[in-house]
Amino acid sequence: MSAQLAAIFDPGFFTSQIVQVAATVSALAAVVCGTVGVFTVIRGQSFAGEALGDISTTGGSGAFLVGVGPLWGFGVAAVAAAAVMELIGIQRPRGRDLATGIVLGAGLGLAALFLYLDSVYHNTTGATVSIVFGSMFTIASSAIPAVIAFSAIAVCLVAALGRPLLLSSISPELAAARGIPVRLVGVAYLLALAIAIALAAFTIGTILSTALLVGPAAIALRLTRSPARAIAAAAAIGIAATWLSILLAYDSYDWYHQSGKYWPVSFFVVTLIFLGYLMAGLPRRLRRRREIAPDPARG
Amino acid sequence: MFSGFMIHAWTVATIVAVVAGLVGFFVVLRGSAFVAHAIPNGSFAGAAAASLVGINTLIGFGVFAFFGAFSISALGHRGRHDVATALTLVLMLGLGALFVTLSVEYTPEVYSLLFGEILGVSISQLIPTAGLAVVCVIAIALLYRPLMLSSLLPDVAEARGIATARIDLAFLAVVALATTMTVPVVGTLLIFSLMIGAPAAARSFTDKPLQALGLSVAIALAIVWAAIALSYQTNYPVGFFVGTVSAASYTVGRLWAAWTRHAGIRSPTGPRVGPKYT
C-alpha cells in the first residue's frame, strides 16, 4: 500500500516547502477566483477578465524592470486597466467589448516594451516565459502575507456588495428600478475582479489566469443554479484543480524522455478545468437528448 | 529605412494592415473582439508544437487557429461565445506553455511570437503571407452581404433564410485564416490591436458601411507604417508602437464623434440624420 502511495506521491512531496507554498497560494487564489468568477460568468465579462490578465503582463514585466515583487505589478496594472475600461465605457455590452479590446491592445503594447527593456537591462530572456505562463514552484514564501491580504480585500468586497451585485448582474434594469447604484456596484466589482486576476496571474501566469477565474465558475454554474452554492462549488473545484495539478507537475519530472524537467503546473490546471467543463455539460446534454429531439437552434 | 530587409517589412506590414482592416471591421461590427483576441493568441501554441515535432510553424499555426475557431463555435451557443472562447483560449495557451517547456531551444522565441518580429521577415515568409491574404480578401468579398446583414440585423437575416450559425462559423474561419497568415510574421499582439483599433476608430468617423470599411483599412495602414518608422528610429519594439498608436487613433475617433455630436451634426446612434430631425 505504501509503495503504491509512494508511486503517486513522489518522495518528499508533502515535506517540500516549495509545494507547501504553492498549495497555499493556489488555494487562496482559487477561493477568490471562485467567488469573483461566478459573477464574471453571470455578467458575461470573461473578456474583461482575460484582458485584465493579459494586461497584468505589463505590470509583471514592469515590476521586474524596477525590481519589486510581481504580485504588486500584477495588482497595480490590473486595477489601472480596470479603471480605464470603466472610463471609456464598459456599461453597454457592445461598447464594453470594444473598450476592453482597446485597453488590451494598448496594455500589450506596453508589455512588449517592458519585456524588451527587461531583456536589454537584465540580460535575460526567461522573464517572458515565467511572467506569461507562471512558475508556481518559484513563489517565495515571503509572498504569502501579501497574497492573504489581497484575497481578504477581494472576498470582503464581494461579500459587502452581496445581493445588489447579484441583482445588477442578472438584471441591470431591475436593479436600477430598485434604486441600486448599478454603475457604482459595477466599479466596485471590477476592482474585485482586478484583484482576483492579479492573484490568478501570480499563481498560473498572466495569460492563463482566465482559466482559474472563469473555468471553475463556469463548471459550477453548469452544476447548480443557486449562486451561493455555485460560489462554494467554484472555490472547491478551483482548489481541487490546482492541488491535483501541483501533484501531477511534481510527478512529471521524468515523464518526457526523462527530460528532467517539471511540466508547467499551469498546463495541468488549464487541462483539468477544460475537461471538467466538458464533463459538467454532459448530464444536461444527455437529458436533453432523451427528453426532446435535438435542438434545432444548434443545427 | 527603405533598403534591403526593410522592404520586406514594409511589404508585409502593408498586406497585414489591409487584411486586418477588412476582417477587423466585421470583428468590431459583430462585437467579437474576444474571438479576435483568442484565435491569434491561442494559435501560438501551434507554433510551439510545430517546433517541438519539427515541422513548419505555419502548419502548426493553421491547425491550431482552425481548431480554436471550430471549438469556439461548437462550445458556444446562441451567439454567447464568451465562456467557451475563454476556455478554448486558455486550453490552447496551456498546451503552448507545455510545448515551450519541453522544447529547450524554443524559449527566446516566445517573445517574438507573442509580440512579433516584423523587421526580421524574409522573402520565404512573404510569399505564403501574400497568398493567404488574397484568399482572405476573396472570402470576405464573397461573404460580404450575408455577413453584413447577419452582423447588423441577425433577426432579419434569419427571416431571409440566411443560416446565421453557418455564417458565424465561416467568419470564425476567416479570422483563423487571417491569423495563420499574419501571426507568424507580426505576432499575436500586433494583429489584435490592428483588428480592433483601426475599425473602431473608423466607425467613429462615418456611419456608412463601405466608407467605414475603406477608412478602417486606411487607418490600419497608417498605424503600421507609423509604427515601423518609429520603431526603426527608436529601436523599441514595433508591437509597442502599434498598440499605443491604435489606442491613440481610437481616442481621436471618440473625441471626433463627441465633438460632431456636440455640434449637432450627427445623431448619437443610428444613421446620419440632419440637425432638424434631432
Interface residues (C-beta under 8 A of the other chain):
Chain A: V41 G44 Q45 S46 F47 G49 E50 A51 I88 P93 R94 D97 L98 T100 G101 I102 V103 L104 G105 A106 G107 L108 G109 L110 A111 A112 L113 L115 Y116 S119 T125 G126 T128 V129 V132 F133 G205 I207 L208 T210 A211 V214 G215 A218 Y256 S259 K261 Y262 W263 P264 S266 F267 V269 V270 T271 I273 F274 Y277 A297 R298 G299
Chain B: V28 G31 S32 A33 F34 A36 H37 A38 N41 H77 R78 R80 D82 V83 T85 A86 L87 L89 V90 L91 L93 G94 L95 G96 A97 L98 V100 T101 L102 T107 P108 V110 Y111 L114 F115 G116 A165 L189 F192 S193 I196 G197 A200 Y236 P237 G239 F240 F241 V242 G243 T244 S246 A247 Y250 R254
